[in-house]
Structures are given as C-alpha cells and as structure tokens.
Amino acid sequence: MAELTVQVVALAGITPAYAAAAAGGDTVKNDGRIFLHFKNTNAAARNVTITPQRKYRGVTLSPVTVAIPLTTGDKMIGPFDPEAFNQADGTLAITYDAVTNLTVAAVRLP
C-alpha cells in the first residue's frame, strides 16, 4: 500500500497532484476532512472501496464501494468519519478492483 500525500484546499485554489492508484491499495491520514478525487481514463469503470474498521455507534457499517465512470470519468468521495473508517494508525485504507489508468488525489478542507 502506498500512502497518499494530503493536499490542503486554499482560498486561492489548488491544482491537485494525482498519483497512480496502487495495485495493493492506498492509505491516507484521515482527520475527517479528507476527500478523495479519482480520475479514470480507462475504457472500463473502476470500483473503489473503503471498508469501515469498526462499528459506528454500535452499528456495523457496510463497505462503501463507488464506481468511477469509464473513459473520462471522475468522482470525488468523502469525507470519512475517523471513528468508523480509520485503521489503528489513523489512516484510511482504499482498495481497488483494478488500477490501470486510475489516479487519485487526497484533498483536505482547512
């Protein structure tokens, strides 16, 4: 798993840098203000999954799976409540059904 670099949104704007999605999945430090922006230039849709790590207020949550549209598709997902989604080290784990031509940027609200 590769750890994504978090980029902070600013009033003047940002031009996010995108990283190739890692075949073994990615992680990102999550404080509850993280959004993930995915771009897919492949001829097939890609599925991104975020799996809750524990119960939230006593309820077992289902994994969040989001389809990223094919060819010129993009999607922004999040934020993710740290109580439910963070691993013990404070990161969010992201997995993919396939990674060819899929890129991701982790952005954080200030």
FENWO-V988632 format. One record per pair of residues at least 24 apart in sequence whose ideal C-beta (glycine too) atoms are under 10 Angstrom apart, sorted by the first residue. I is the first residue (numbers start at 1). J is the second residue. Records with the same first field share a line. If there is no record, write none. Layout:
I->J / J
//
This chain:
1->25 / 26 / 27 / 91 / 93 / 94 / 95
2->26 / 27 / 28 / 94 / 104
3->27 / 28 / 29 / 91 / 106
4->28 / 29 / 34 / 36 / 91 / 92 / 94 / 104 / 105 / 106 / 107
5->29 / 105 / 106
6->30 / 31 / 33 / 34 / 105 / 106 / 107 / 108
7->37 / 105 / 106 / 107 / 108
8->33 / 107 / 108 / 109 / 110
9->33 / 35 / 107 / 108 / 109 / 110
10->110
11->110
14->105 / 107
15->105
16->103 / 104 / 105 / 106 / 107
17->103 / 105 / 106
18->74 / 102 / 103 / 104 / 105 / 106
19->103 / 104 / 105 / 106
20->99 / 100 / 101 / 102 / 103 / 104
21->46 / 48 / 68 / 94 / 95 / 96 / 98 / 99 / 100 / 101 / 102 / 103 / 104
22->94 / 95 / 96 / 99 / 102 / 104
23->95 / 96 / 98 / 99 / 100
24->95 / 96 / 99
25->49 / 93 / 94 / 95 / 96 / 99
26->91 / 92 / 93 / 94 / 95 / 96 / 99 / 104 / 106
27->87 / 89 / 90 / 91 / 92 / 93 / 94 / 106
28->78 / 80 / 90 / 91 / 92 / 93 / 94 / 104 / 106 / 108
29->82 / 86 / 89 / 90 / 91 / 92 / 106 / 108
30->78 / 79 / 80 / 81 / 82 / 85 / 86 / 87 / 90 / 91 / 92 / 93 / 106 / 108
31->79 / 80 / 82 / 86 / 90 / 92 / 108 / 109
32->78 / 79 / 80 / 81 / 82 / 83 / 85 / 86 / 92 / 108 / 109
33->78 / 79 / 80 / 82 / 107 / 108 / 109 / 110
34->77 / 78 / 79 / 80 / 82 / 85 / 91 / 92 / 106 / 107 / 108 / 109
35->76 / 77 / 78 / 79 / 80 / 105 / 106 / 107 / 108 / 109
36->66 / 75 / 76 / 77 / 78 / 79 / 80 / 92 / 94 / 104 / 105 / 106 / 107
37->74 / 75 / 76 / 77 / 78 / 103 / 104 / 105 / 106 / 107
38->66 / 68 / 69 / 73 / 74 / 75 / 76 / 77 / 94 / 96 / 102 / 103 / 104 / 105
39->68 / 72 / 73 / 74 / 75 / 101 / 102 / 103 / 104 / 105
40->67 / 68 / 69 / 70 / 71 / 72 / 73 / 74 / 75 / 98 / 99 / 100 / 101 / 102 / 103 / 104
41->70 / 71 / 72 / 73 / 74 / 100 / 101 / 102 / 103
42->68 / 70 / 71 / 73 / 98 / 99 / 100 / 101 / 102
43->70 / 71 / 100 / 101
44->68 / 69 / 70 / 71 / 97 / 98 / 100 / 101
45->69 / 70 / 71 / 73 / 97 / 98 / 102
46->70 / 73 / 75 / 96 / 97 / 98 / 99 / 100 / 101 / 102
47->95 / 96 / 97 / 98 / 102
48->75 / 77 / 94 / 95 / 96 / 97 / 102 / 104
49->93 / 94 / 95 / 96 / 97
50->77 / 78 / 80 / 84 / 85 / 92 / 93 / 94 / 95
51->85 / 87 / 92 / 93 / 94 / 95
52->80 / 81 / 83 / 84 / 85 / 86
53->82 / 83 / 84 / 85 / 86 / 87 / 88 / 91 / 92 / 93
54->83 / 84 / 85 / 86 / 87 / 88
55->83 / 84
56->81 / 83 / 84 / 85
57->81 / 83 / 84
59->84
60->84
61->85
63->95
65->95 / 97
67->97
68->96 / 97 / 102 / 103 / 104
70->101
71->101
73->102
74->103 / 105
76->105 / 107
78->106 / 107 / 108 / 109
79->108 / 109
//
